[in-house]
Amino acid sequence: RGTQTALAALGVSNVVDASGGSIGRRYSRKDELGIPFGITLDFDTLAEDDGARTATLRERDTTEQIRVPLDELPQLAAELAAGRTAWGDAAAAWPRFGRPP
């Protein structure tokens, strides 16, 4: 809830997809709608108890995913959405998630 509120405060439109189904199907639906970035708070996010919780940020065109600390994610998403930060720069700054580099 905190991430959603922080995104809205920065002017980033966001919706929680609680439709169920696999994450792949959710990504496909968002891709078809043309949504450029997706944020996933997953089991890894909930399991991290060292105070440095992270979430997955996915870019539609490359399908690349990176793990970003929750406290930095809203600002990064706002920068990406506004075009002030390029995906390549964000992907270089944070660990990749999923596929190998």
GIDA-V588336 format. One record per pair of residues at least 12 apart in sequence whose ideal C-beta (glycine too) atoms are under 10 Angstrom apart, sorted by the first residue. I is the first residue (numbers start at 1). J is the second residue. Records with the same first field share a line. If there is no record, write none. Layout:
BEGIN
I = J / J
END
This chain:
BEGIN
1 = 16
2 = 70 / 71 / 74
3 = 16 / 39 / 41 / 45 / 53 / 55 / 70 / 71 / 73 / 74 / 77
4 = 16 / 39 / 41 / 74
5 = 74
6 = 70 / 71 / 73 / 74 / 75 / 77 / 78
7 = 39 / 73 / 74 / 75 / 77 / 78 / 81
8 = 74
9 = 74 / 78
10 = 74 / 75 / 77 / 78 / 79 / 81 / 82
11 = 78 / 81 / 82
12 = 37 / 39 / 74 / 75 / 77 / 78 / 79 / 80 / 81 / 82
13 = 35 / 81
14 = 35 / 37 / 38 / 39 / 74 / 77 / 81
15 = 30 / 35
16 = 39 / 41
17 = 29 / 30 / 35 / 38 / 40
23 = 38 / 40 / 42 / 56 / 58
26 = 38 / 40
27 = 40 / 58 / 60 / 63 / 65
30 = 58 / 60
31 = 58 / 60 / 61 / 63
32 = 60
33 = 60
34 = 60
35 = 58 / 60
36 = 58 / 59 / 60 / 61 / 80 / 81 / 87
37 = 57 / 58 / 59 / 60 / 76 / 77 / 80 / 81 / 87 / 90
38 = 56 / 57 / 58 / 59 / 60 / 63 / 65 / 77
39 = 55 / 56 / 57 / 58 / 68 / 70 / 73 / 74 / 76 / 77
40 = 55 / 56 / 57 / 58 / 65 / 97
41 = 53 / 54 / 55 / 56 / 70 / 73
42 = 54 / 55 / 56 / 97
44 = 56 / 67 / 97
45 = 67 / 70
48 = 67 / 69 / 70
51 = 69 / 71
52 = 69 / 70 / 71
53 = 69 / 70 / 71 / 73
54 = 66 / 67 / 68 / 69 / 70 / 71 / 72 / 73 / 94 / 95 / 97
55 = 67 / 68 / 69 / 70 / 73 / 97
56 = 68 / 73 / 97 / 98
57 = 73 / 76 / 77 / 80 / 87 / 90 / 91 / 94 / 97
58 = 97 / 98
59 = 80 / 87 / 88 / 90 / 91
60 = 87
61 = 87
62 = 87 / 88 / 91
63 = 98 / 99
64 = 87 / 88 / 90 / 91 / 96 / 97 / 98 / 99 / 101
65 = 91 / 94 / 95 / 96 / 97 / 98 / 99
66 = 87 / 90 / 91 / 92 / 93 / 94 / 95 / 96 / 97 / 98
67 = 94 / 95 / 96 / 97 / 98
68 = 90 / 93 / 94 / 95 / 97
69 = 94
72 = 93 / 94
73 = 94
76 = 89 / 90 / 93 / 94
77 = 90
END
